[in-house]
Amino acid sequence: MFDYNVNKLRELIDVALGKAEGDLLLKNGRIVNVFDESIEDGDVLVHNGMIAGVGRYDKAKNVVDVKGAYISPAFIDSHLHIESTMCVPTEFTKALVPLGTLTAVVDPHEIANIAGGNGIRFMIESSKGLPMDIFFMLPSCVPAGPFEMSGGNLKAEDLKIFMGDPSVIGLAEMMNYPGLLEGDRDVLAKVSLFHDRVMDGHSPDLSGNELNAYLATGIMADHECITPEEAMEKLKKGMWIMIREGSLTRDLLRLLPIINHNTVHRILLCTDDKHPEDLVHEGHINYAVHLLIKNGFSLPTAIRLATINPSMFFGFKHKGGIAPGYVADILVFKDVLKIERVYKEGVLVAEDGKAIFDTPDIDDSLKDTIHVAPLNRDSFKVMARGNLMRVIGLHADSIITDEILARPNVVNGYAESDVERDIIKIAVVERHEATGKIGIGFINGLGMKKGAFATTISHDSHNIIVAGENDEDMILAVDELKRIGGGIVVAMDGKILASLALPYGGLMTDRSVVEISDILMRLHEIVKNNNGVTISDPFMTLSFISLAVCPALKLTVNGLVDVNKFKLVDLFK
């Protein structure tokens, strides 16, 4: 970062005046101006990591003729979970920088559910020394609800110890809005602790006086708007709206009607959860910018939502624009999906889609987090206790589920999977303290015919979740997850067919994003061709079946949860 001492300032002034030679000159560009949403021809002069001037210049130590390409501020993702990329922070940075994202506002909610404060510390320390500014919003809801067993439990006093770190800027998505509205003391203590910092919201469908009460506490933004009408009510009540374009949840096209001349200054872009295959084959924030342009918005308007707007919201000084006195985080491109050059503080860090920087080693403190009590042949048996049972009904490409009542398939007194009716056994196995707790249910919509698959990516507490046509392969898959330190496993006929090891917390690996994507694509082929699974993304789908804050029926280590009634319910009715 620029050193604002008298000598450095004098030097910067002389460079801007053309009296002294700057470090870098980008000539003959089409400069994207996010302040008035225009494009202007000119040059950009950089010195000591800052933009010294915009206009016409002739000399610098390094002159690059961009030949009419756009010169744009680098992108800012206003809300995301690094863990969803399955990359540790170093590989995450290598993946995102070539795509034009040089600032990320991160919620380490997932790893905190596994390792509490140690997980947050791991993410902060692993994010230092990288050519990307990674800022942290501390998780507000660990655990996310009362029905799960997580590896972390963070009170307000547990968050306070991180507030002195300069990378910590606020409180992440307050998803426990029922607790906040009911005056839960721990929730209010967290809000009180961050009253003078940025507080991010998570309040789908909240409206009227309940929304008033939610916002009265100082929460400032939301990335969970479902309809344009909901988003407009929140905008009118002073919220900033983060439009999310992630992997599973894609809101941008649905929320396009809220973007107009009167609102454009209060809207940000974010990805929330972007998975490796989509990072490789679509992009990151640049993909959302591309969609906006494709749907009629000007390039400067689209880029504004990913640059100066989040910079203003989070209070980043001198970031998010191509202007004198701004940090020289700069992109050069003709097509936003194919970023040609990426400069971090005036230093070239990516070219033609390739990272050209080294990263430090990270420690192994977040390995060895899979602690499962021994399983036996009876671990997943379910004694039939009625003529009807509750079955989780999947919705394609959604984390919303139904409650279906179905007749159990009873074999020797036990309820078993029924592939003919697409009713498959599913279990959530506690993996943080080896308590031996297992919640068992059944699911409709996977299309599975044989075998089993399991994963330690299981929102939000990230216990092991496994689905299978038979108990033996389910046990095998869980045991293999324990052996490899977490990840994704596919089993059939007593054999492990394939796996992806995610040894850091059972969520991340130090492999590159391209390697992860290739393995995931192979896993998808195997689970469809061998196990007969028909749903488009079975691993992602399975990972949300234990998220007991989204309707209607979910499964946790404590059993089935009727989310609408917010209570545990019996498998049999």
C-alpha positions in Angstrom: 0.0 0.0 0.0 1.2 3.5 -0.7 3.3 5.3 1.9 1.9 8.7 2.5 5.1 10.4 3.7 6.1 13.8 2.5 8.8 12.5 0.1 6.5 9.9 -1.5 3.7 12.4 -1.9 6.1 14.9 -3.6 7.3 12.1 -5.9 3.7 11.2 -6.8 2.9 14.8 -7.6 5.8 15.2 -9.9 4.9 12.0 -11.8 1.3 13.3 -12.1 2.5 16.6 -13.4 4.7 14.9 -16.0 7.9 16.2 -14.4 9.1 12.7 -13.3 8.9 9.2 -14.7 6.3 6.9 -13.4 6.5 3.1 -12.9 3.9 2.0 -15.4 2.0 3.7 -18.3 -1.0 2.0 -19.9 -1.4 3.8 -23.2 -4.2 4.1 -25.8 -6.9 2.6 -23.6 -10.7 2.9 -23.4 -10.9 3.9 -19.7 -14.0 2.7 -17.9 -15.2 5.6 -15.7 -17.5 4.2 -12.9 -18.1 7.7 -11.5 -20.2 9.0 -14.4 -20.6 5.7 -16.1 -18.8 6.7 -19.3 -15.9 5.4 -21.4 -13.1 7.8 -22.4 -10.0 7.4 -24.5 -6.7 8.0 -22.7 -3.7 6.8 -20.8 -3.3 5.7 -17.2 -0.1 6.5 -15.3 0.9 4.4 -12.2 3.5 5.1 -9.6 4.3 3.3 -6.3 1.1 1.3 -6.5 -1.2 4.3 -7.0 -2.8 5.9 -10.1 -0.9 9.2 -10.6 -2.8 10.4 -13.6 -5.5 9.8 -16.2 -5.2 11.6 -19.5 -2.3 11.8 -21.9 1.2 10.9 -20.8 4.4 9.8 -22.7 7.0 8.4 -20.3 7.3 5.7 -17.7 9.7 3.0 -16.8 7.3 0.5 -18.3 5.1 1.5 -21.2 2.3 -0.9 -22.3 0.2 -0.1 -25.4 -3.1 -1.7 -24.7 -4.3 -0.9 -28.3 -7.8 0.2 -27.6 -8.6 -2.4 -24.9 -10.7 -1.4 -21.9 -8.9 -0.2 -18.8 -11.1 -1.0 -15.8 -10.9 -1.0 -12.0 -10.5 -4.6 -10.7 -13.5 -6.4 -9.3 -14.7 -6.7 -5.7 -16.8 -9.6 -4.5 -19.0 -8.2 -1.8 -19.9 -11.5 -0.1 -18.5 -15.0 -0.5 -17.3 -18.2 1.3 -13.9 -19.3 0.2 -14.7 -22.8 1.4 -17.3 -23.2 -1.4 -14.5 -23.0 -4.0 -12.9 -26.1 -2.2 -9.6 -24.2 -2.4 -7.4 -23.1 0.5 -6.9 -19.3 0.3 -3.6 -19.5 -1.7 -5.2 -21.6 -4.5 -8.4 -19.5 -4.2 -6.3 -16.4 -5.0 -4.6 -18.1 -7.9 -8.1 -19.0 -9.3 -9.7 -15.5 -8.9 -6.9 -13.1 -9.7 -6.8 -14.1 -13.4 -10.6 -13.6 -13.5 -10.2 -9.9 -12.4 -11.2 -10.2 -8.7 -8.6 -8.5 -6.6 -10.7 -7.8 -3.5 -12.9 -10.3 -1.7 -15.1 -9.8 1.3 -15.2 -13.2 3.0 -17.4 -14.9 5.6 -15.5 -17.9 7.1 -18.8 -19.3 8.3 -18.2 -22.8 7.0 -14.8 -23.4 8.6 -15.9 -21.8 11.8 -18.7 -24.4 12.1 -15.9 -27.0 12.0 -13.1 -25.4 14.0 -14.6 -22.3 15.7 -12.1 -19.6 16.3 -9.2 -21.7 15.1 -10.9 -22.0 11.7 -11.3 -18.2 11.5 -7.6 -17.7 12.5 -6.5 -20.3 9.9 -8.3 -18.3 7.1 -7.0 -14.9 8.2 -3.4 -16.1 8.5 -3.6 -18.1 5.2 -4.9 -15.0 3.4 -1.9 -12.8 4.2 0.9 -12.1 1.8 -1.2 -12.7 -1.3 -1.8 -10.4 -4.3 -5.4 -10.0 -3.4 -7.1 -8.0 -0.6 -9.1 -10.5 1.5 -11.3 -8.9 4.1 -13.3 -10.7 6.7 -16.8 -10.4 8.1 -17.0 -12.5 11.2 -19.6 -15.3 11.2 -22.7 -14.3 13.2 -24.4 -17.7 13.5 -22.1 -20.6 14.6 -23.9 -22.9 14.9 -26.6 -21.9 12.5 -29.4 -23.5 14.5 -30.4 -25.6 17.5 -30.8 -29.0 15.7 -27.3 -29.6 14.6 -24.0 -30.5 16.2 -21.1 -28.4 14.9 -17.4 -28.2 15.8 -17.7 -24.6 16.8 -19.9 -22.4 19.0 -19.0 -18.7 18.7 -20.4 -16.2 21.2 -19.9 -12.5 21.1 -16.8 -12.7 23.3 -15.3 -15.3 20.9 -15.6 -12.8 18.0 -14.2 -9.9 20.0 -10.7 -11.2 20.0 -10.5 -10.9 16.2 -11.6 -7.3 16.0 -8.1 -5.9 16.3 -7.0 -7.5 13.0 -7.0 -5.0 10.2 -8.5 -7.5 7.8 -11.7 -7.8 10.0 -14.2 -5.2 8.9 -17.6 -6.3 10.2 -20.3 -8.9 11.1 -21.3 -11.4 8.4 -24.8 -12.3 7.3 -27.2 -12.2 10.3 -29.3 -15.2 9.2 -30.8 -15.8 12.7 -33.3 -13.1 12.2 -35.9 -14.9 14.3 -33.5 -14.8 17.2 -32.8 -11.2 16.6 -36.5 -10.2 16.4 -37.2 -12.2 19.6 -34.4 -10.4 21.4 -32.0 -13.3 21.9 -29.3 -11.9 24.1 -26.3 -13.6 22.4 -27.5 -12.4 19.0 -28.0 -8.9 20.3 -24.6 -9.0 21.9 -23.0 -9.7 18.5 -24.9 -6.9 16.9 -24.0 -4.5 19.7 -20.3 -5.5 19.4 -20.2 -4.4 15.7 -22.5 -1.4 16.0 -19.8 0.9 14.5 -18.8 -1.5 11.7 -20.4 -2.9 8.6 -23.1 -5.5 9.3 -24.4 -7.7 6.6 -27.9 -9.2 6.5 -29.6 -12.5 5.4 -33.3 -12.1 5.6 -35.3 -13.7 2.8 -38.9 -12.6 2.6 -38.7 -10.3 5.6 -41.1 -7.4 5.2 -43.1 -4.7 7.0 -42.6 -4.1 10.7 -40.4 -7.2 11.0 -38.0 -5.7 8.4 -38.2 -2.4 10.2 -37.1 -4.1 13.4 -34.3 -6.0 11.7 -32.9 -2.8 10.1 -33.3 -0.8 13.3 -30.4 -2.8 14.8 -28.0 -1.4 12.2 -27.9 -4.2 9.6 -27.1 -2.7 6.2 -27.3 -5.1 3.3 -28.9 -8.3 2.0 -27.9 -10.9 -0.6 -31.0 -13.1 -0.2 -33.7 -11.2 -2.0 -36.1 -13.6 -3.8 -38.2 -11.2 -5.9 -37.8 -7.7 -7.3 -40.6 -6.5 -5.0 -38.8 -7.7 -1.9 -35.5 -6.1 -3.1 -37.3 -2.7 -3.8 -38.9 -2.6 -0.3 -35.5 -3.2 1.2 -33.9 -0.5 -1.0 -36.5 2.0 0.0 -35.8 1.3 3.6 -32.1 2.0 3.2 -30.6 -1.4 2.6 -27.8 -2.0 0.0 -28.8 -4.9 -2.2 -26.1 -7.5 -3.1 -27.2 -9.3 -6.2 -25.9 -12.8 -6.1 -24.8 -14.9 -9.1 -23.3 -18.0 -7.6 -23.4 -21.7 -8.6 -26.6 -23.0 -7.1 -28.3 -19.7 -6.4 -28.5 -17.5 -9.4 -30.4 -14.3 -8.7 -29.1 -11.8 -11.2 -31.6 -12.2 -14.1 -34.5 -12.4 -11.8 -33.5 -9.1 -10.0 -32.6 -7.1 -13.1 -35.8 -4.9 -12.8 -34.4 -3.3 -9.6 -31.4 -1.7 -11.4 -32.3 1.8 -12.7 -31.0 5.3 -12.6 -32.4 5.8 -9.1 -31.0 2.7 -7.5 -27.8 1.8 -9.3 -25.6 3.5 -6.6 -27.0 1.1 -3.9 -26.5 -2.3 -5.7 -23.5 -4.6 -5.4 -22.5 -7.9 -7.0 -21.5 -11.0 -5.1 -21.1 -14.7 -5.7 -21.8 -16.1 -2.2 -21.0 -19.8 -3.2 -19.1 -20.4 -6.4 -17.9 -23.9 -7.1 -14.8 -25.0 -8.9 -16.4 -26.2 -12.1 -18.2 -22.9 -12.5 -15.1 -20.8 -11.7 -13.2 -22.7 -14.5 -16.0 -22.8 -17.1 -17.9 -19.5 -16.4 -15.8 -17.2 -14.4 -16.3 -15.2 -11.2 -17.6 -11.6 -10.8 -16.6 -11.1 -14.4 -19.3 -13.6 -15.4 -22.0 -11.5 -13.6 -20.7 -8.4 -15.3 -21.0 -10.2 -18.6 -24.6 -11.2 -17.9 -25.5 -7.6 -17.1 -24.0 -6.4 -20.4 -25.7 -9.2 -22.3 -29.0 -8.0 -20.9 -28.7 -4.4 -22.0 -26.7 -2.6 -19.3 -23.7 -0.5 -20.3 -20.2 -1.8 -19.5 -19.5 1.1 -17.1 -22.8 0.5 -15.2 -22.2 -3.2 -14.9 -18.6 -2.6 -13.7 -19.8 0.0 -11.2 -21.8 -2.6 -9.3 -18.6 -4.7 -8.9 -16.1 -1.8 -8.1 -16.9 1.6 -6.7 -20.3 0.6 -5.2 -18.9 -2.2 -2.9 -15.9 0.1 -2.1 -18.3 2.8 -0.9 -20.4 0.3 1.1 -17.4 -1.2 2.9 -15.6 2.1 3.3 -12.6 1.2 1.3 -10.6 4.4 0.6 -9.1 5.0 -2.8 -10.3 1.7 -4.2 -12.7 0.8 -7.0 -12.0 3.4 -9.7 -9.6 4.5 -12.4 -8.8 7.9 -11.1 -5.8 9.9 -9.6 -5.1 8.9 -6.0 -6.8 5.5 -6.4 -5.0 2.2 -5.8 -3.8 0.8 -9.1 -5.8 -2.4 -9.1 -6.4 -2.5 -12.8 -7.8 -4.8 -15.5 -7.1 -4.7 -19.2 -9.5 -6.6 -21.5 -11.5 -6.5 -24.7 -13.9 -9.1 -23.5 -14.7 -9.2 -19.8 -14.8 -13.0 -19.9 -11.2 -13.0 -21.1 -9.1 -10.7 -18.9 -5.8 -10.0 -20.7 -3.8 -8.3 -17.9 -4.3 -7.9 -14.2 -2.3 -5.4 -12.1 -2.3 -5.4 -8.3 -1.0 -2.1 -7.1 0.6 -1.6 -10.5 2.3 -5.0 -10.5 1.4 -7.5 -13.2 0.0 -10.5 -11.4 -2.0 -12.3 -14.2 -1.8 -12.4 -17.9 -4.0 -14.2 -20.5 -5.9 -16.1 -17.8 -2.7 -17.3 -15.9 -1.5 -16.3 -12.5 2.1 -15.2 -12.5 2.9 -14.9 -8.8 4.0 -17.2 -6.0 2.2 -17.9 -2.8 3.5 -18.8 0.7 3.0 -22.2 2.2 0.1 -22.7 4.5 0.1 -24.7 7.8 -1.6 -28.0 8.4 -3.5 -27.0 11.5 -6.9 -27.6 9.9 -6.3 -31.1 8.9 -7.4 -34.2 10.9 -10.9 -32.9 11.6 -12.9 -36.1 10.8 -13.8 -37.8 14.1 -16.4 -40.5 13.6 -17.4 -43.2 16.0 -16.9 -46.7 14.6 -19.8 -47.9 12.4 -21.2 -51.5 12.3 -23.7 -53.4 10.2 -26.5 -52.1 12.3 -25.5 -48.4 12.3 -28.0 -47.4 9.5 -30.8 -49.9 10.2 -34.2 -48.4 10.7 -36.9 -50.5 12.4 -40.3 -50.0 10.6 -42.7 -48.4 13.1 -45.7 -47.4 11.0 -47.4 -47.5 7.6 -46.3 -44.1 6.5 -43.0 -42.3 6.7 -41.8 -38.8 6.0 -39.6 -38.5 2.9 -37.5 -35.5 1.9 -38.7 -34.5 -1.6 -36.1 -32.7 -3.8 -36.7 -29.7 -6.1 -34.4 -29.6 -9.1 -31.7 -26.9 -8.7 -33.1 -25.7 -5.4 -32.3 -26.1 -1.7 -36.0 -26.0 -0.9 -37.5 -29.5 -0.2 -40.9 -31.0 0.3 -42.3 -33.3 2.9 -43.7 -36.4 1.2 -45.6 -39.1 3.0 -44.8 -42.6 1.6 -45.3 -46.2 2.5 -42.0 -47.7 3.7 -40.3 -50.6 1.9 -40.1 -53.1 4.7 -37.6 -56.0 4.6 -37.4 -58.3 7.6 -38.9 -55.6 9.8 -36.6 -52.8 8.6 -37.3 -49.8 6.3 -35.0 -50.0 3.3 -34.3 -48.0 0.1 -36.8 -48.6 -2.7 -35.2 -47.8 -6.1 -38.4 -48.5 -8.0 -40.0 -45.5 -6.2 -36.8 -43.5 -6.0 -36.9 -43.5 -2.2 -33.3 -43.8 -1.0 -31.9 -44.0 2.6 -30.0 -41.0 3.8 -28.0 -40.4 7.0 -26.2 -37.6 8.7 -23.2 -38.9 10.8 -21.7 -36.7 13.5 -18.0 -36.1 12.7 -16.7 -33.5 15.1 -16.5 -35.3 18.4 -17.2 -39.0 17.5 -20.4 -39.0 19.6 -21.9 -41.8 17.5 -25.0 -39.7 16.8 -26.7 -40.5 13.5 -29.9 -39.1 12.0 -31.5 -41.3 9.4 -34.2 -40.6 6.8 -35.2 -41.2 3.2 -35.1 -39.0 0.1 -36.9 -38.8 -3.2 -35.5 -37.3 -6.4 -31.9 -38.6 -6.6 -32.7 -41.3 -9.1 -30.1 -43.6 -7.5 -30.1 -47.3 -8.5 -27.0 -48.7 -6.8 -24.3 -48.0 -4.3 -23.8 -44.9 -2.2 -22.1 -41.5 -2.1 -21.1 -39.3 0.8 -19.6 -36.0 1.6 -18.3 -33.9 4.5 -19.7 -30.7 2.8 -22.9 -30.6 4.6 -24.3 -27.1 5.4 -24.0 -25.6 7.9 -22.4 -27.8 10.5 -20.6 -30.0 7.9 -21.2 -33.4 9.5 -21.0 -36.4 7.1 -24.0 -36.9 4.9 -24.4 -40.1 3.0 -27.1 -41.5 0.6 -27.3 -45.1 -0.4 -29.2 -47.9 -1.9 -27.7 -50.3 0.6 -26.1 -50.0 4.1 -22.9 -51.8 3.3 -21.8 -49.2 0.7 -23.0 -46.4 2.9 -20.7 -47.6 5.7 -17.8 -48.1 3.2 -18.2 -44.5 1.9 -18.2 -43.0 5.4 -15.2 -45.0 6.5 -13.3 -43.8 3.3 -14.2 -40.2 4.1 -12.6 -40.7 7.5 -9.5 -42.2 6.0 -8.9 -39.4 3.4 -9.7 -36.6 5.9 -13.0 -35.6 4.4 -14.3 -34.7 0.9 -16.5 -36.6 -1.5 -16.7 -40.4 -2.0 -18.6 -42.7 -4.4 -19.0 -46.4 -3.6 -20.7 -49.4 -5.2 -20.6 -53.2 -4.7 -18.2 -53.0 -1.8 -15.6 -50.9 -3.7 -14.6 -47.2 -3.7 -15.2 -46.0 -7.2 -13.7 -42.5 -6.8 -13.1 -39.7 -4.3 -12.0 -36.1 -3.9 -9.9 -35.6 -0.7 -10.6 -32.2 1.0 -8.2 -32.6 4.0 -8.5 -29.0 5.3 -11.5 -29.1 7.5 -13.2 -31.6 5.2 -13.9 -28.6 2.9 -10.8 -27.5 1.1 -7.7 -28.8 -0.6 -4.4 -27.3 -1.7 -4.9 -28.6 -5.3 -5.5 -26.1 -8.0 -9.1 -25.1 -9.0 -8.5 -26.7 -12.4 -7.5 -30.0 -10.8 -10.5 -29.9 -8.4 -12.8 -29.2 -11.3 -11.5 -32.1 -13.4 -11.9 -34.5 -10.4 -15.5 -33.3 -9.7 -16.5 -33.7 -13.4 -15.2 -37.3 -13.2 -17.0 -37.9 -10.0 -20.2 -36.7 -11.6 -19.8 -39.0 -14.5 -19.1 -42.0 -12.2 -22.1 -41.4 -9.9 -24.4 -41.0 -12.9 -23.0 -43.9 -15.1 -22.4 -46.4 -12.3 -24.8 -45.5 -9.5 -27.6 -44.4 -11.8 -28.1 -41.0 -10.1 -30.1 -38.7 -12.4 -30.2 -35.4 -10.5 -27.9 -32.8 -12.1 -25.6 -32.0 -9.2 -26.0 -34.8 -6.6 -23.1 -33.7 -4.4 -24.2 -30.1 -4.1 -27.8 -31.2 -3.6 -26.8 -33.6 -0.8 -24.8 -30.9 0.9 -27.9 -28.8 1.6 -30.1 -31.6 2.9 -29.0 -30.9 6.5 -29.5 -27.1 6.3 -32.3 -26.9 8.8 -33.1 -23.2 8.2 -34.5 -23.7 4.7 -38.0 -25.3 4.2 -39.5 -27.7 4.4 -38.0 -31.0 5.6 -34.3 -31.5 6.4 -32.2 -34.1 8.2 -29.6 -33.5 10.9 -27.7 -35.7 13.4 -30.7 -35.4 15.7 -33.2 -36.5 13.1 -35.7 -35.0 10.7 -36.5 -31.3 11.1 -39.8 -29.7 10.0 -38.3 -26.3 9.2 -41.7 -24.6 8.9 -42.7 -25.6 12.4 -39.0 -25.4 13.5 -39.1 -28.7 15.4 -37.8 -32.2 15.2 -40.3 -34.7 13.8 -40.4 -38.5 13.8 -39.5 -40.4 10.6 -42.8 -42.4 10.9 -46.1 -40.7 11.0 
